[in-house]
């Protein structure tokens, strides 16, 4: 028996590849399936089952394409209603893969079809669970994402999740390994550990939601507290996972279409496409095609695309580093952004060589900011998360998280100058590009963000004035 966790950092997502005696199973595969096909060929094993823990909201699974390529059966838990051929397992149904057994444990609460898969080894020992979004390391799945589909409140779903955890998971032996679908950074939970593997015993001892003396009411209160609104693209990804989607190869072929600099503007205008520049924030600041939005591929690329662009059907034209076109299309497809028209041939350098007009961001160093800022007089916008702001921030800075830019941008006074920063420059450049694309030129972005500001003499505090936060 072999178990491999295939972890994708930019999505904080874990897929699982399991083999035994010439047969294989894959749990929650990513959109692009060729790496799995290569593994199957290399190991000379036949894929028998593709297990889906639930209808994912934060990424598009590769289940449909993988099943077409291998004829492996797709398996969902009870109550799932996909619009393609699949096995809908009953609670406790068993599936044989070589000498091992996978047992479906229906664990609703995150979603109603959520299912945990228990791996039983060839000796009959309960070895591991693949818990999907039911149980994370240090956290449990948020119960608010499936409210509309389940016709329930988040409190009702949380109560169901409480019993799923107590009745199905916490009763397993303490040495059973826990393999979750996500780790820290995913929007599917709120308190996930950076660790991606644990045991039942360890989680019972350390996970706040698995306290032995916890009441149902306490669980509901603690699990539903502090939940941020889910990214707008989540519902669209659920629909794609239920209904099926265009093949990844077709999406890749569209995205790999090279558009010459002299044709680029006409193609963008005719299609109504958003120009997405995926270079680093340092490169983008120095020069970019007017109206471009910068979301660097080296950061949390796919989640920010999903959160800020939201509509997965919106046409996109790419500006990337040379030879990063395929990687960019791949990452976009993972979160359902399939309408990629093509990319600028030769990248931004080709645009410059063609003598085309370009824009830039007014960016200064933290040291320059320290010299010119006037605390109490200058307007400073901190776009980090609320928790980052609460830990420490520049005195008198406003908390305006990037995730809510479409709300707070409406309140920006185009005649009032302001400074903008995040933690290190990645998110503030996203915000700067959005601001500039919408006509604002009255701001200065701070290179290096709060990490660099913290090393200067600029006054800092963890005191929170309610008039300085977004929803005041």
C-alpha positions in Angstrom: 0.0 0.0 0.0 1.2 3.5 -0.9 -0.4 6.8 0.1 0.9 10.1 -1.5 -0.4 13.5 -0.5 -0.2 15.8 -3.5 -0.2 19.3 -1.9 -0.8 22.4 -4.0 0.4 25.5 -2.0 -1.3 28.2 -3.9 -4.7 26.6 -3.2 -3.7 25.1 0.2 -5.2 21.9 -1.2 -4.4 18.2 -0.7 -5.2 15.5 -3.3 -4.4 11.9 -2.5 -3.0 9.1 -4.7 -3.4 5.6 -3.3 -2.2 2.3 -4.8 -2.4 -1.3 -3.7 -1.7 -4.5 -5.7 -2.0 -3.0 -9.1 -5.0 -0.8 -8.5 -5.3 2.9 -7.6 -7.7 5.5 -6.2 -7.4 9.3 -6.3 -9.2 11.5 -3.8 -10.1 15.1 -4.7 -7.9 15.5 -7.8 -6.9 18.9 -9.2 -8.2 20.1 -12.6 -5.2 19.2 -14.7 -5.1 15.4 -14.9 -1.9 14.6 -16.9 0.2 14.4 -13.7 -2.1 11.7 -12.4 -2.0 9.9 -15.7 1.8 10.0 -15.7 1.9 8.5 -12.2 -0.5 5.7 -13.1 1.6 4.9 -16.1 4.9 5.0 -14.2 3.5 2.8 -11.4 1.8 0.4 -13.9 -1.5 0.5 -11.9 -5.1 0.9 -13.0 -7.2 3.7 -11.6 -10.3 2.1 -10.2 -12.0 4.9 -8.3 -12.0 8.7 -8.1 -13.4 9.7 -4.6 -14.9 13.1 -4.1 -15.3 14.2 -0.5 -18.0 16.8 -1.5 -18.8 19.4 -4.2 -15.8 21.7 -3.8 -16.3 25.5 -3.8 -12.8 26.8 -3.8 -11.5 24.8 -6.8 -12.6 22.8 -9.8 -11.8 19.1 -9.4 -10.4 17.0 -12.1 -12.8 14.2 -11.6 -14.7 14.5 -14.9 -11.7 14.6 -17.2 -9.9 11.9 -15.1 -12.8 9.6 -15.4 -13.0 10.1 -19.2 -9.3 9.3 -19.6 -9.3 6.2 -17.4 -12.9 4.9 -17.2 -12.5 5.0 -13.4 -15.8 5.4 -11.5 -16.4 8.7 -9.7 -17.7 8.2 -6.1 -19.7 10.7 -4.1 -21.3 10.3 -0.7 -25.0 10.1 0.2 -27.3 12.8 -1.1 -25.0 14.0 -3.8 -26.7 14.7 -7.1 -24.1 15.2 -9.8 -25.2 15.7 -13.4 -22.9 13.0 -14.8 -22.5 9.3 -14.2 -21.2 8.6 -10.6 -21.6 6.1 -7.8 -23.5 7.6 -5.0 -22.2 5.7 -2.0 -24.4 4.7 0.9 -23.2 5.3 4.4 -20.6 2.7 5.4 -20.4 1.3 1.8 -17.0 -0.3 1.1 -14.8 -0.2 -2.0 -11.9 -2.5 -2.7 -8.6 -1.2 -4.1 -6.1 -4.0 -4.4 -5.7 -5.4 -0.9 -7.1 -2.4 0.9 -10.7 -1.1 1.6 -12.1 2.4 1.5 -15.2 2.8 3.6 -17.5 5.8 3.0 -18.5 7.6 6.2 -21.2 10.1 5.6 -20.2 13.2 7.6 -22.5 16.1 6.6 -22.3 19.6 8.0 -19.8 21.5 5.8 -22.1 20.4 3.0 -24.9 17.8 3.2 -23.1 15.3 0.9 -19.7 15.7 2.7 -18.2 12.3 3.2 -15.0 11.1 4.9 -13.3 8.1 3.5 -11.7 5.6 5.9 -8.8 3.5 4.6 -8.7 0.0 6.1 -5.4 -1.8 5.4 -5.0 -5.4 4.2 -4.9 -6.6 7.9 -8.2 -5.0 8.6 -6.7 -2.1 10.6 -8.2 1.3 10.4 -5.2 3.2 9.0 -6.3 6.7 7.9 -9.2 9.0 7.0 -9.4 11.4 4.1 -11.6 14.0 5.8 -12.2 16.5 3.0 -13.5 19.7 4.5 -15.2 18.0 7.4 -12.1 18.0 9.6 -8.9 20.0 9.1 -5.8 20.1 11.2 -6.7 22.5 14.0 -10.1 23.4 12.6 -13.3 22.0 11.0 -15.1 23.0 7.8 -17.1 26.2 7.8 -20.9 25.5 7.9 -22.1 28.5 6.0 -21.2 27.7 2.4 -24.0 25.3 1.7 -26.8 27.2 3.4 -28.8 28.0 0.3 -28.5 24.6 -1.4 -29.3 22.8 1.9 -32.2 25.2 2.8 -30.7 25.5 6.3 -29.1 28.1 8.4 -25.4 28.0 9.2 -26.4 27.1 12.8 -28.4 24.1 11.7 -25.5 22.9 9.5 -23.1 23.4 12.4 -25.3 21.2 14.6 -25.2 18.5 12.0 -21.4 18.8 11.7 -21.1 18.5 15.5 -22.7 15.1 15.4 -20.8 14.0 12.3 -17.5 14.7 14.1 -18.6 13.1 17.4 -20.4 10.1 16.0 -18.3 9.2 13.0 -14.8 10.6 13.4 -14.0 11.0 17.1 -15.0 7.4 17.7 -12.1 6.1 15.5 -8.9 4.9 17.1 -6.5 7.7 18.2 -3.7 6.4 15.9 -5.8 6.8 12.7 -4.0 9.3 10.4 -6.0 12.4 9.4 -5.5 13.6 5.8 -7.6 16.8 5.2 -8.4 18.5 1.9 -6.9 21.8 2.9 -4.4 23.6 5.1 -3.6 27.1 6.3 -4.5 29.7 3.7 -7.7 28.1 2.5 -11.0 30.0 2.8 -12.8 26.8 3.6 -12.0 27.2 7.3 -10.8 29.9 9.7 -8.2 28.4 12.0 -6.3 25.8 10.0 -2.8 24.7 10.9 0.2 24.9 8.6 0.5 21.1 9.2 -1.2 19.0 6.6 -1.2 15.6 8.4 -2.1 14.6 12.0 -3.9 11.8 13.9 -7.3 11.5 15.5 -5.7 11.5 19.0 -3.7 14.6 18.3 -6.8 16.5 17.0 -8.9 15.4 19.9 -6.2 16.9 22.2 -5.5 20.2 20.2 -8.4 21.0 17.9 -10.7 23.6 19.5 -13.7 22.1 17.8 -13.1 18.6 19.2 -12.9 19.3 22.9 -14.3 16.4 24.8 -16.5 18.5 27.1 -17.8 20.7 24.3 -21.6 21.1 24.1 -23.5 21.3 20.9 -24.4 25.0 21.6 -20.7 25.8 22.3 -19.6 24.2 19.1 -22.2 26.1 17.1 -21.2 29.4 18.6 -17.4 28.9 18.2 -17.5 27.4 14.7 -19.8 30.2 13.3 -18.0 33.1 15.0 -15.6 35.2 12.9 -16.5 33.7 9.5 -15.6 36.1 6.7 -17.9 36.2 3.7 -17.0 33.5 1.2 -15.4 34.6 -2.1 -17.9 35.3 -4.8 -16.5 32.6 -7.2 -17.3 29.7 -4.7 -20.9 29.2 -6.0 -19.7 29.0 -9.6 -17.1 26.4 -8.8 -19.7 24.3 -7.0 -21.8 24.4 -10.1 -18.9 23.3 -12.4 -18.1 20.4 -10.1 -21.8 19.3 -10.1 -22.5 19.8 -13.8 -19.1 19.1 -15.5 -17.0 21.5 -17.5 -14.9 22.1 -20.7 -11.8 19.8 -20.8 -8.6 21.3 -19.4 -6.8 20.7 -22.7 -9.4 22.8 -24.5 -9.0 25.6 -22.0 -5.2 25.4 -22.2 -5.3 25.6 -26.0 -7.3 28.8 -25.9 -5.0 30.4 -23.3 -1.9 29.5 -25.2 -3.0 31.6 -28.2 -0.3 34.3 -28.7 -1.6 37.8 -29.4 0.8 40.2 -31.0 1.3 43.6 -29.4 -0.2 45.5 -32.4 -3.4 43.4 -32.2 -3.7 43.3 -28.4 -5.8 46.4 -27.8 -8.3 45.6 -30.5 -8.7 42.0 -29.2 -9.2 43.3 -25.6 -11.7 45.9 -26.7 -13.7 43.6 -29.0 -13.9 40.9 -26.4 -14.4 43.1 -23.3 -11.6 41.1 -21.7 -9.9 42.0 -18.5 -6.1 42.4 -18.9 -4.5 40.3 -16.1 -0.8 41.0 -15.5 0.8 38.2 -13.5 4.3 39.6 -13.1 5.8 40.5 -9.8 4.7 43.7 -8.0 8.1 45.2 -8.5 8.0 44.7 -12.3 4.4 45.9 -12.6 5.0 49.1 -10.6 7.6 50.2 -13.2 5.4 49.7 -16.2 2.2 48.0 -17.4 -0.5 48.2 -20.1 -3.0 50.8 -19.1 -6.1 49.3 -17.3 -4.3 46.1 -16.4 -4.9 44.4 -13.1 -1.9 42.9 -11.3 -2.2 39.7 -9.4 1.2 38.1 -9.3 1.5 34.4 -10.0 4.2 34.0 -7.3 1.7 34.8 -4.5 -1.8 33.5 -3.6 -2.7 33.9 -7.2 -5.7 31.7 -7.8 -7.6 32.6 -4.6 -7.1 36.4 -5.2 -8.3 36.0 -8.8 -11.4 34.2 -7.6 -12.1 36.7 -4.9 -11.6 39.9 -6.9 -12.6 39.0 -10.5 -15.3 36.7 -9.1 -17.1 35.9 -12.4 -15.4 32.8 -13.8 -17.0 33.4 -17.2 -15.4 36.9 -17.6 -13.0 36.9 -20.6 -9.3 37.4 -19.7 -6.2 38.2 -21.6 -2.9 37.5 -20.0 0.4 39.4 -19.6 2.9 37.0 -18.1 6.6 36.4 -17.8 8.0 34.6 -20.8 7.4 30.8 -20.5 4.9 31.3 -17.6 1.8 31.3 -19.9 0.9 27.6 -19.4 1.4 27.7 -15.7 -0.8 30.8 -15.5 -3.6 29.2 -17.6 -3.4 26.0 -15.5 -3.8 27.9 -12.2 -6.7 29.9 -13.5 -8.5 26.8 -14.7 -8.1 25.3 -11.2 -10.6 27.9 -9.9 -12.8 27.8 -12.9 -11.6 30.8 -15.0 -11.8 29.0 -18.4 -12.6 32.0 -20.7 -8.9 32.9 -21.4 -8.7 34.4 -24.8 -4.9 34.3 -25.1 -1.7 36.0 -23.9 0.5 38.9 -25.1 3.2 37.3 -27.3 6.6 38.3 -25.9 5.2 39.7 -22.7 5.4 43.3 -21.6 8.8 43.7 -23.2 7.1 43.2 -26.6 4.6 45.9 -25.7 7.5 48.3 -25.0 9.4 47.4 -28.1 6.3 48.1 -30.2 6.3 51.7 -28.8 3.0 51.3 -27.1 1.8 53.6 -24.3 2.3 52.2 -20.8 1.4 53.2 -17.2 3.2 53.0 -13.8 2.4 53.1 -10.1 3.6 55.9 -7.8 5.6 53.7 -5.4 8.0 54.9 -2.7 10.2 53.1 -0.2 9.3 52.7 3.5 12.1 55.1 4.4 10.7 57.8 2.1 7.3 57.2 3.6 8.7 57.7 7.1 10.2 61.0 6.1 7.1 62.5 4.4 4.2 61.0 6.3 2.4 63.2 8.9 0.6 61.0 11.4 -2.8 62.5 12.2 -2.8 64.5 9.0 -1.9 62.0 6.2 -4.5 59.4 5.2 -3.0 55.9 5.4 -4.9 52.8 4.2 -3.8 49.4 5.5 -5.3 46.7 3.2 -4.1 43.7 5.3 -6.6 41.3 7.0 -8.3 42.6 10.1 -6.3 40.2 12.2 -3.0 41.6 10.8 -4.2 45.1 11.4 -5.2 44.3 15.0 -1.8 42.8 15.8 0.0 46.1 14.9 -0.5 48.9 12.5 0.7 52.4 11.7 -0.9 54.9 14.0 -4.1 56.5 12.6 -4.1 54.1 9.6 -7.5 53.0 8.3 -8.2 49.2 8.0 -9.6 48.5 4.5 -8.9 44.9 3.7 -8.2 44.1 0.1 -11.0 41.4 0.0 -13.5 44.3 0.4 -12.0 46.7 -2.1 -15.2 46.8 -4.2 -17.0 48.1 -1.1 -14.6 50.7 0.2 -13.4 52.0 -3.1 -16.7 53.8 -3.4 -15.8 56.0 -0.5 -12.5 57.1 -1.8 -12.3 60.9 -2.3 -10.5 61.4 -5.7 -9.2 64.8 -4.5 -7.7 63.5 -1.3 -4.2 62.0 -1.4 -3.5 58.9 0.6 -0.9 56.1 1.1 -1.6 52.4 0.7 0.2 49.4 2.0 -0.1 45.7 2.9 2.3 43.4 4.6 5.0 43.1 1.8 3.8 44.7 -1.4 1.9 41.8 -3.1 -1.6 42.8 -2.1 -1.1 46.6 -2.1 0.0 46.3 -5.8 -3.2 44.4 -6.6 -5.2 47.2 -4.9 -3.1 49.9 -6.6 -3.8 48.4 -10.0 -7.5 48.2 -9.3 -7.6 51.8 -8.1 -5.7 53.1 -11.1 -7.9 51.1 -13.5 -10.9 52.9 -12.0 -9.4 56.3 -12.5 -7.7 57.1 -9.1 -4.3 58.7 -9.4 -4.2 60.3 -5.9 -2.4 57.7 -4.0 1.1 56.4 -3.2 1.9 52.7 -2.7 4.6 51.7 -0.2 7.2 49.2 -1.3 7.8 46.4 1.1 4.6 47.1 3.0 4.3 47.0 6.8 7.3 44.6 7.1 9.4 47.4 5.8 7.6 50.2 7.6 8.1 48.4 10.9 11.8 48.9 10.6 11.4 52.7 10.4 10.6 55.3 13.0 6.9 55.6 11.9 4.7 55.3 15.0 2.9 51.9 15.3 0.2 50.7 17.6 -2.2 47.8 18.3 -4.9 50.1 19.6 -7.9 50.0 17.4 -10.0 53.1 16.9 -13.5 52.0 15.7 -13.6 55.0 13.3 -10.7 53.6 11.5 -12.2 50.2 10.5 -14.0 49.3 7.4 -17.5 48.9 8.7 -17.6 51.9 11.0 
